[in-house]
C-alpha cells in the first residue's frame, strides 16, 4: 500500500538519461536500427529484427519494440 502522507516525489522532475537511438534507415531490409549510447548497432537486436521481418512483421512493430527497448 502506498503511503501518501509524506512529501512525495514530483514526477515532473524525473528524467531518464539518453541510452541510445532508434533511427529509421530507409532500407526495406533494416527499417530501424537500434544504437547504443556510443552509436554502435546492438547486434542481438539487429538479429531479432531480421527474424521479425522474415516472419512478415510490419516495420511499425519493429519501431515499437525498439522504442520499448530504449525505455
C-alpha positions as CSV (number, residue, x, y, z in Angstrom):
1,X,0.0,0.0,0.0
2,X,1.3,3.5,-0.8
3,X,1.8,6.0,1.9
4,X,0.5,9.4,0.7
5,X,1.0,11.2,4.0
6,X,4.7,12.3,3.4
7,X,6.3,14.6,0.9
8,X,6.1,12.7,-2.4
9,X,8.3,12.7,-5.4
10,X,7.4,15.2,-8.2
11,X,7.1,13.1,-11.4
12,X,7.7,16.3,-13.5
13,X,11.3,16.4,-12.2
14,X,12.0,12.7,-13.1
15,X,14.1,12.3,-16.2
16,X,15.9,9.3,-17.7
17,X,19.3,9.6,-19.3
18,X,19.6,9.1,-23.0
19,X,20.7,5.5,-23.6
20,X,20.6,5.0,-27.3
21,X,18.7,5.8,-30.5
22,X,16.4,4.2,-33.0
23,X,16.9,5.9,-36.3
24,X,15.0,5.0,-39.4
25,X,17.3,3.8,-42.1
26,X,15.2,3.9,-45.3
27,X,16.2,0.3,-46.0
28,X,13.4,-2.1,-46.5
29,X,15.5,-4.9,-45.1
30,X,16.5,-3.0,-42.0
31,X,13.9,-0.2,-41.5
32,X,15.1,0.7,-38.0
33,X,18.5,0.2,-36.3
34,X,18.9,0.2,-32.5
35,X,22.0,2.0,-31.5
36,X,23.7,2.0,-28.1
37,X,24.8,5.2,-26.3
38,X,28.1,5.1,-28.2
39,X,26.3,5.0,-31.6
40,X,27.0,1.3,-32.3
41,X,24.4,-1.1,-33.6
42,X,23.1,-3.5,-30.9
43,X,23.7,-6.8,-32.8
44,X,21.4,-9.1,-30.8
45,X,18.5,-6.7,-31.6
46,X,19.5,-6.5,-35.2
47,X,19.3,-10.3,-35.5
48,X,15.9,-10.2,-33.7
49,X,14.6,-7.5,-36.0
50,X,15.7,-9.6,-39.1
51,X,13.8,-12.6,-37.7
52,X,10.7,-10.5,-37.2
53,X,10.9,-9.2,-40.8
54,X,11.3,-12.7,-42.1
55,X,8.1,-13.5,-40.3
56,X,6.3,-10.7,-42.3
57,X,6.1,-8.4,-39.2
58,X,5.4,-4.8,-40.2
59,X,8.2,-2.2,-39.8
60,X,6.0,-0.3,-37.4
61,X,6.2,-3.2,-35.0
62,X,10.0,-3.1,-35.1
63,X,9.8,0.6,-34.3
64,X,7.5,0.0,-31.4
65,X,9.7,-2.9,-30.0
66,X,12.8,-0.7,-30.5
67,X,11.3,2.1,-28.5
68,X,10.3,-0.3,-25.8
69,X,13.9,-1.5,-25.5
70,X,15.1,2.1,-25.3
71,X,12.8,2.7,-22.3
